[in-house]
Amino acid sequence: MDDKTKDLLIGWAEKYNDPRYFTEDPIIFPKKMAEKYACGECRIADVEIAAIIAAHLAWGRRSMIVRDCGRAMDEMQWKPYEYVMSGDYRDEDTSLHRTVKWSEFAMICTRLREIYSGRESIEGMSNAEIRCSIYGRKPDPKAPDKKINMMRRWMVRNDGKVDLGLWANSSPAGLTIPLDVHVYEEAAALGLTCRKSKDIVTAMEITDAFREIFPDDPCKGDFALFGYGVTRGTDGQTD
């Protein structure tokens, strides 16, 4: 990586790691719960459940994501843990967000109820466990697990700006860039990867490139890619 590219990435990361750029972003939902948690008004599980649902719906236009995350939170009356543990979910064959149906939302809640019956927090669960045991997906060791890595970034990064930093037993140094089509295209355009496959190996390669700049916090690079997207007018979409 040449010095010019490095300086650009550092500048974008510093500029866009700022809450004012994320007022219309799915992170606002777990962030609202985190504020309540800080005041002793809810559990860590409330924040986690909001993050799990928001991350699951985080594809498409940001305005639609926020709208539909709001619908899910309203359904839970902004009490995610209480809703999950009630066992009484909206279970319909109609759309919650794009192709995600309320029945899928209900299944995620069902699996969460079983998990939270035996533990207070999902911190410590592996990506594979979250993928299969919460989201109900089949095992796939090559998958980039974008939504899971994004949720991890929210919960682990602890610089007190955009992310929540509530998983104190997890290190930002161990995070992986949440890789979707747009992040891949931005990273490839910047020369951070030459690979064609949008898989976990590519996600790790991009993460390692950012580790050269931010050795203890490679996912700070996610804000640099967001900044590059802003300069190209592509920041309103995620897949």
N, C-alpha and C positions, 0 to 999 in steps of 0.2 A: 504494500500500500504506500503510495507516494505521500509526501508531506502535505501537498495541496489538498488531496482527498481527505487525509486525516484531519486537517484543520477545519475543512468544511463540516465533517461529521461531528467534530467536537462542538463547533458553533451551533449547529442545528440541535444537537442533544441538549446543550445548555439553554437554548432559547425555548424549545418546545416542551421541555420537562417543566410544565407550568400549568396549573389547573385551568387557567382561562382558555386554553385551547381544547379543553375536554369537558365543557359544559353540556355538550350534546354528544355524549359517548356512553356506552353501556357501563363504564366504571362508576357512573354517578349513582347507580343503584346499590352496589355493595358499599360505596362511600357513605351514603345516607345511613345505612345500617351501622357502619363503623362509628359514625358520630354518636349514634344511640348507645352503642357498646361502650364507648369512652365515658359516657355519662351513667353507665350502669343500668341502662334501660332495656338491654337485650343481651343475648348470649353470643359467643363467638360463632355458634352454629347459624345464627340469623345472618351474619355477614357472609359466611361460607355459602349458604344456600342461595342468597341473592347473587353471589359471584358465580356460582354454578349455573344458575338459570340465565343470567345476563351473558355469560360467555357462550352458552349453548345457542343463544339467539343472535350472536354477534356476527352476522354475515348479511351482506346487502347494503343498502344505503343507511347511513347512520341515523337519519331522521326516522326511518321505519323501524330500525332496531330499538331506538329509544321509545318510540310509541308502543311497540309490542312488549318490551320489557316492562313498561309501565302497566300494561294490561295484566301481565303475569303477577306483578307485585300487588296490584289492586285486587286481583282474585285472592291473593293470600292476605289481604287487608294489612299489608306491610308488617305481618308477623310470620315470617317464613318458617321458623322452627315450630311454632304452635300449629300452623297449617299442616306442615309435613307430618307431625306426630299425631294429628287428628285422624288421619287415614281416610278422610272424606275429601276427594279431589274432583275438580272439573275434568271429566273424562268423556270427551266428545270427538267425533270424527270430523271436526272442523278446524280451520287453520288458526293457530296462535300467531305464527310468524312464517310467512312464505310456505314451505312444505312441512314445517313443524306443526303438528296437530296437538290439540289439547290432550289427546290420549297419550301422546309421547311425553308431554309434561307430567301427566298423572303417573306414568311408569317411572319417571325419574324420581318423583316424590315418594313413590312406593319403595324404591330401592334405598332412598335416603332415610326413610323411616326405619328400615331394618338396620342400616349402618349406625344411625344415631341412637338406636336402642342399646347399643353396646359401647358407645364412645361419645365423648363430648365434642371432639373436633376431628376433621379429616386430615389435619396436618400430619405428615408422615406416610400417607398413602402414596404409592407410586403412580406414575402416569398410567401404567397398565391396569392397576387396580381401579383408578378413577374412570378410565375408559370403559372397562367392562362392568364394574360393580355399580357405577353411578349412571353413566350415560348409556349402558346397555349395548355397547358396540362389541364386535368380535375382536379378538386379539389381532394386532397387526404391528409387528416390531419395526416395520419400515415407515409407519404413519408419522407425520410431523406433529400430530396432536396439538394443533394450533390453539384450540379453545382451552385445553388444559394448561398449556404453557402461558397463555395470556392470563388465566385465572391465577396461576402461580406468581406471575409478575405482580399482579395487583396485591396479592396477599403477603408477598415476601419483601419486595423492595421497600426500603425504610428510610428514604432521604427526606420524608415529611412534605413532599410536594404533591405529585399526582397519585402515587400508589399508597397502599394502606399500611404495609409493614406490620401486620398483626401476627404473622407466623414467625415468632422470635427464635424458634429452634431450627429455622431453615436459613441458608446463606444465599444472598444475592449472587455470589460468585458461582453458584451451581445452577443458575437459571439458564434456560434455552430460549432463544428468540422465537416468538410465536410466528410461524411461517404460514402465510396464505399466498394466493396468487399475486396480489399487489405488492406485498413485502418482498416476494421472490423477484418480481420484475424490477423493483427499486434497487435491491441488493445486487442483482446481476448488472444493471446499468452502471452501478458504481464500482464494478469489478470485485465485489466481495465474494462472488462464487462464479465458477464457470460450468457448474453442473447443470444438467437439463431436468433432472428429476426433482420434483418438489417433495422430498421425503425427509426423514429425520437426519440423514447424513448431510444433506444440504443445509438444514436448519443448524446443525452443529458447526458446519463450515463457516456459515455467516456469523454465528455466535463467537467462534474462535477468532474471526477477523476483528470483531469488536472487543474481544478480550485483549488484543494488542493495545487498544486505546484505553479501555476501562477494565483493567485486570481483575478488580474485585467486584465489578458490577456490569457485566457485558450487556445485560438487557437495557441499560441506559441507551444503548444503540438503537433500540426500538423507537425512541423519540427522534433520533437522527433520521431514520427512514421516514418517519411521519413528516419531518421537516422537508425532506426531499420530495415527498408526495405533495406537500403544500406548494412548493415551488413549481410543480408540474400540474397543479390543479386536480390531483387524484386523491385527496385526503377524505373525501366524503363517502368512499365506498370501501367495503372490506368483504372478503370471501374466504 
